[in-house]
Amino acid sequence: MKVLITGAAGQLGRALLKTAPGTVEIQAAGRELDVCVPAALADAVRSFKPALIVNAAAYTAVDRAESERDRAFAVNADGVENVARAAHAGGARLIQVSTDFVFDGRKSSPYLPEDEMRPLNVYGASKAEGEKRLRALAGATAVIVRTGWLYAAKGQNFVNTMLRLMRDKDSLGVIADQVGTPTWAESLAEVIWKIAGEPKMAGTHHWSDAGVASWYDFAVAIQEEALAAGLLSRAIPIRPLATFEYPLPARRPAYSVLDKRSMMLATGMMPRHWRVNLRTMLGELRNA
Ligand SMILES: NC(=O)c1ccc[n+]([C@@H]2O[C@H](COP(=O)([O-])OP(=O)(O)OC[C@H]3O[C@@H](n4cnc5c(N)ncnc54)[C@H](OP(=O)(O)O)[C@@H]3O)[C@@H](O)[C@H]2O)c1
């Protein structure tokens, strides 16, 4: 099967390349294939003739999006529509990735795929708009996979930020009243490849690693696991903060745990606990 991956240089894009099954022929398109340029997408689809497009391209700078609304919407809403149109014209199926930040975090039980989207910030609004446009164009065939708190060995993410701060600082404060699930990009990639092998699967589904954590819990685990892996040489005190003590430009949901049951049912996959995946990723980082 021929698969076109957009945004292939990002966290998820690289994980998709690393975990790809031997049966797929991949065209990995980085920034040179701009999802904001419909003609470029049409050309890419016409020449490569993919059976599937995985759109891993996105504007993901959550705080910067508050002052760059147009750019966020250009990539995350117009860009998704452009990819959907190119996929339709070329007869390709589309897997689109979205975010837990489409929800407002007021629930206290895991978000279901059909729960109402009520984003709190511009990034979430741009991703929600992308979802709506995709559903309107290709709701019957496309798959939307919502995930959250993504990290990988390479990339701008919470794990890498924490490792840097834990080396540079003598203590840290981390938000303890926002709860979600850290997700290794490779576990998301694995489920996407599984969906690729299920041609009849469509609709919106959730995927994250298993379990629940606050950013504070995640930071404490990062320090413990990184010490055990020899990536850090000393422990520093980490204190829990309330959201109001660490103001950021974008508001974030207090609770963004995702209900993964529809995905588990459709793919037969069971998520691994986030801490197990964190340990594996840090082990790979040490050996790199
Ligand atoms: N990161 C998270 O915590 C998180 C959480 C929930 C959902 N998600 C979703 O998961 C998906 C993958 O995220 P990720 O963490 O892999 O993001 P990422 O590392 O930021 O990768 C996104 C890639 O898309 C590229 N890109 C940006 N604008 C583009 C454009 N106009 N045309 C083509 N490529 C473009 C970026 O290039 P540049 O780096 O050069 O801009 C980057 O390589 C996204 O849909 C994201 O919204 C992410």
The ligand as an SDF file (V2000), in Angstrom:
LIG
                    3D

 48 52  0  0  0  0  0  0  0  0999 V2000
    2.2840   17.6970   20.4440 N   0  0  0  0  0  0  0  0  0  0  0  0
    1.2410   17.4260   21.2130 C   0  0  0  0  0  0  0  0  0  0  0  0
    1.3060   17.4520   22.4460 O   0  0  0  0  0  0  0  0  0  0  0  0
   -0.0740   17.0430   20.5780 C   0  0  0  0  0  0  0  0  0  0  0  0
   -1.1580   16.7800   21.4160 C   0  0  0  0  0  0  0  0  0  0  0  0
   -2.3700   16.4120   20.8380 C   0  0  0  0  0  0  0  0  0  0  0  0
   -2.4840   16.3160   19.4590 C   0  0  0  0  0  0  0  0  0  0  0  0
   -1.4150   16.6070   18.6780 N   0  0  0  0  0  0  0  0  0  0  0  0
   -1.5930   16.5090   17.2320 C   0  0  0  0  0  0  0  0  0  0  0  0
   -0.7830   15.4470   16.7830 O   0  0  0  0  0  0  0  0  0  0  0  0
   -0.3270   15.7100   15.4620 C   0  0  0  0  0  0  0  0  0  0  0  0
    1.1790   15.5530   15.4030 C   0  0  0  0  0  0  0  0  0  0  0  0
    1.7600   16.4840   16.2970 O   0  0  0  0  0  0  0  0  0  0  0  0
    3.3370   16.5570   16.5370 P   0  0  0  0  0  0  0  0  0  0  0  0
    3.5320   16.6520   17.9930 O   0  0  0  0  0  0  0  0  0  0  0  0
    4.0100   15.5010   15.7340 O   0  0  0  0  0  0  0  0  0  0  0  0
    3.6120   17.9880   15.9130 O   0  0  0  0  0  0  0  0  0  0  0  0
    5.0110   18.6070   15.4340 P   0  0  0  0  0  0  0  0  0  0  0  0
    6.1540   17.8520   16.0160 O   0  0  0  0  0  0  0  0  0  0  0  0
    4.8880   20.0760   15.6370 O   0  0  0  0  0  0  0  0  0  0  0  0
    4.9840   18.2650   13.8820 O   0  0  0  0  0  0  0  0  0  0  0  0
    4.1600   18.9380   12.9710 C   0  0  0  0  0  0  0  0  0  0  0  0
    4.9200   19.0420   11.6820 C   0  0  0  0  0  0  0  0  0  0  0  0
    4.1140   19.7380   10.7350 O   0  0  0  0  0  0  0  0  0  0  0  0
    4.9360   20.6700   10.0600 C   0  0  0  0  0  0  0  0  0  0  0  0
    4.1470   21.7400    9.4720 N   0  0  0  0  0  0  0  0  0  0  0  0
    3.7410   22.8980   10.0550 C   0  0  0  0  0  0  0  0  0  0  0  0
    3.0760   23.6470    9.1460 N   0  0  0  0  0  0  0  0  0  0  0  0
    3.0720   22.9330    7.9850 C   0  0  0  0  0  0  0  0  0  0  0  0
    2.5570   23.1820    6.6940 C   0  0  0  0  0  0  0  0  0  0  0  0
    1.9040   24.3190    6.4040 N   0  0  0  0  0  0  0  0  0  0  0  0
    2.7260   22.2400    5.7380 N   0  0  0  0  0  0  0  0  0  0  0  0
    3.3810   21.0880    5.9970 C   0  0  0  0  0  0  0  0  0  0  0  0
    3.9120   20.8130    7.1940 N   0  0  0  0  0  0  0  0  0  0  0  0
    3.7490   21.7320    8.1820 C   0  0  0  0  0  0  0  0  0  0  0  0
    5.8940   21.1580   11.1330 C   0  0  0  0  0  0  0  0  0  0  0  0
    7.0060   21.7780   10.5490 O   0  0  0  0  0  0  0  0  0  0  0  0
    7.7970   22.9270   11.3800 P   0  0  0  0  0  0  0  0  0  0  0  0
    8.2810   22.2470   12.6220 O   0  0  0  0  0  0  0  0  0  0  0  0
    8.8570   23.3440   10.4310 O   0  0  0  0  0  0  0  0  0  0  0  0
    6.7700   23.9850   11.6810 O   0  0  0  0  0  0  0  0  0  0  0  0
    6.2230   19.8500   11.8290 C   0  0  0  0  0  0  0  0  0  0  0  0
    7.2800   19.1700   11.1920 O   0  0  0  0  0  0  0  0  0  0  0  0
   -0.8370   17.1030   15.1230 C   0  0  0  0  0  0  0  0  0  0  0  0
   -2.0360   17.0000   14.4090 O   0  0  0  0  0  0  0  0  0  0  0  0
   -1.1130   17.7300   16.4780 C   0  0  0  0  0  0  0  0  0  0  0  0
   -2.1070   18.7370   16.3990 O   0  0  0  0  0  0  0  0  0  0  0  0
   -0.2190   16.9500   19.2010 C   0  0  0  0  0  0  0  0  0  0  0  0
  1  2  1  0
  2  3  2  0
  2  4  1  0
  4  5  1  0
  4 48  2  0
  5  6  2  0
  6  7  1  0
  7  8  2  0
  8  9  1  0
  8 48  1  0
  9 10  1  0
  9 46  1  0
 10 11  1  0
 11 12  1  0
 11 44  1  0
 12 13  1  0
 13 14  1  0
 14 15  2  0
 14 16  1  0
 14 17  1  0
 17 18  1  0
 18 19  2  0
 18 20  1  0
 18 21  1  0
 21 22  1  0
 22 23  1  0
 23 24  1  0
 23 42  1  0
 24 25  1  0
 25 26  1  0
 25 36  1  0
 26 27  1  0
 26 35  1  0
 27 28  2  0
 28 29  1  0
 29 30  1  0
 29 35  2  0
 30 31  1  0
 30 32  2  0
 32 33  1  0
 33 34  2  0
 34 35  1  0
 36 37  1  0
 36 42  1  0
 37 38  1  0
 38 39  2  0
 38 40  1  0
 38 41  1  0
 42 43  1  0
 44 45  1  0
 44 46  1  0
 46 47  1  0
M  CHG  2   8   1  16  -1
M  END
$$$$
